[in-house]
């Protein structure tokens, strides 16, 4: 039987990763809009924010994989 904490973490980690992907896509969309209108510094800042979220997702994915591995042992 799966521990309640493990169940909750599985749900949270997958939710957070999806939520972050949505935010990153929105940042990228607006970054391109800003670039199109000549706001190059805004573009760069939004792209940086998107990159940070994507790196965060890499860490969350690693965490999720560790969790899955540890619960199978």
C-alpha positions in Angstrom: 0.0 0.0 0.0 1.3 3.4 -1.0 2.1 5.9 1.7 -0.1 9.0 1.7 3.0 11.3 1.5 4.2 9.4 -1.6 0.7 9.7 -3.2 0.6 13.4 -2.5 4.1 14.0 -3.8 3.3 12.1 -7.0 0.3 14.3 -7.6 2.1 17.5 -6.6 5.3 16.9 -8.7 3.3 16.1 -11.8 1.1 19.1 -11.3 4.0 21.5 -10.6 5.8 20.4 -13.7 2.8 20.9 -15.9 2.0 24.2 -14.3 5.6 25.3 -14.9 5.5 24.2 -18.6 2.4 26.4 -19.0 4.1 29.4 -17.4 7.3 29.0 -19.5 5.2 28.8 -22.7 3.4 32.0 -21.7 6.7 33.8 -20.9 8.1 32.7 -24.3 5.0 33.9 -26.1 5.3 37.3 -24.5 9.0 37.4 -24.9 8.6 37.1 -28.7 5.9 39.7 -28.7 8.2 42.1 -26.8 11.1 41.3 -29.2 8.8 42.0 -32.2 8.0 45.4 -30.8 11.7 46.2 -30.1 11.7 45.6 -26.3 14.9 43.6 -26.4 15.7 43.9 -22.6 12.1 42.7 -21.8 12.6 39.9 -24.2 15.9 38.9 -22.6 14.4 39.0 -19.1 11.4 36.9 -20.0 13.6 34.4 -21.8 15.7 34.2 -18.7 12.6 33.6 -16.5 11.5 30.9 -18.9 14.9 29.2 -18.7 14.8 29.3 -14.9 11.5 27.6 -14.9 12.7 24.9 -17.3 15.7 24.3 -15.1 13.4 24.0 -12.1 11.3 21.4 -14.0 14.5 19.4 -14.6 15.0 19.3 -10.9 11.4 18.4 -10.2 11.6 15.6 -12.8 14.7 14.3 -11.1 12.9 14.4 -7.8 10.0 12.5 -9.2 12.2 9.9 -10.7 14.0 9.4 -7.3 10.7 9.1 -5.6 9.5 6.5 -8.1 12.7 4.5 -7.7 12.7 4.6 -3.9 9.1 3.5 -3.7 9.8 0.5 -5.9 12.6 -0.7 -3.6 
